[in-house]
Amino acid sequence: MKQCSRSGCAWQTFAPSPRLAREQYLSHLVEAHTREVDADVPEGMVQVHVGDEWVTVSPDEATDLHRYRSSHR
């Protein structure tokens, strides 16, 4: 089972495999915790807000940044 790491969010999944749980979690993050912006982001990349700026990174780098920020709060 995987739970959303966003403060105040009680979402969780129960999936038959870790891969499916991660896919469901990523879909949840996009649907519940993102908004659409007008930006030119290359295919396969995402933008994350770091400090006062938006940074274009790979999804794996975004995950690492999220884990780092969550562990340093």
C-alpha positions as CSV (number, residue, x, y, z in Angstrom):
1,M,0.0,0.0,0.0
2,K,1.2,3.5,-0.9
3,Q,0.1,6.7,0.8
4,C,0.2,10.3,-0.5
5,S,3.0,12.2,1.1
6,R,1.3,15.6,0.8
7,S,0.4,17.1,4.1
8,G,-3.3,16.7,4.9
9,C,-4.0,14.2,2.0
10,A,-5.4,10.8,3.1
11,W,-5.2,9.2,-0.3
12,Q,-3.8,5.7,-0.4
13,T,-3.7,2.7,-2.8
14,F,-3.7,-1.0,-2.4
15,A,-2.2,-2.5,-5.6
16,P,-1.1,-6.0,-6.5
17,S,2.5,-4.9,-7.2
18,P,4.8,-2.0,-6.3
19,R,4.9,-0.9,-9.9
20,L,1.1,-0.6,-10.1
21,A,1.1,1.2,-6.8
22,R,3.6,3.7,-8.0
23,E,1.6,4.3,-11.2
24,Q,-1.6,4.9,-9.2
25,Y,0.3,7.2,-6.9
26,L,1.8,9.3,-9.8
27,S,-1.7,9.5,-11.4
28,H,-3.1,10.7,-8.0
29,L,-0.4,13.4,-7.7
30,V,-1.1,14.7,-11.2
31,E,-4.9,14.7,-10.7
32,A,-5.1,16.0,-7.2
33,H,-2.0,18.1,-6.6
34,T,-1.0,19.8,-9.8
35,R,-2.4,22.6,-12.0
36,E,-1.9,23.2,-15.7
37,V,0.5,26.0,-16.6
38,D,1.5,27.5,-19.9
39,A,5.1,26.4,-20.2
40,D,7.3,24.9,-22.9
41,V,8.5,21.7,-21.2
42,P,10.3,19.1,-23.3
43,E,8.6,15.7,-23.8
44,G,9.4,13.4,-20.9
45,M,10.4,16.2,-18.5
46,V,8.5,17.9,-15.7
47,Q,8.8,21.2,-13.9
48,V,9.1,21.5,-10.1
49,H,9.1,24.6,-7.9
50,V,12.4,24.8,-6.0
51,G,13.0,27.9,-3.8
52,D,11.8,30.8,-5.9
53,E,12.1,29.3,-9.3
54,W,10.7,26.5,-11.5
55,V,13.2,23.9,-12.6
56,T,12.8,21.5,-15.5
57,V,13.9,18.0,-14.6
58,S,13.2,14.3,-15.3
59,P,10.4,12.6,-13.4
60,D,13.1,10.6,-11.4
61,E,14.9,13.8,-10.5
62,A,11.6,15.3,-9.4
63,T,11.0,12.3,-7.2
64,D,14.4,12.7,-5.6
65,L,13.8,16.4,-4.9
66,H,10.4,15.6,-3.4
67,R,12.0,12.9,-1.1
68,Y,14.7,15.3,-0.1
69,R,12.3,18.1,0.7
70,S,10.0,15.7,2.7
71,S,12.9,14.4,4.8
72,H,14.1,18.0,5.6
73,R,10.9,19.5,7.0
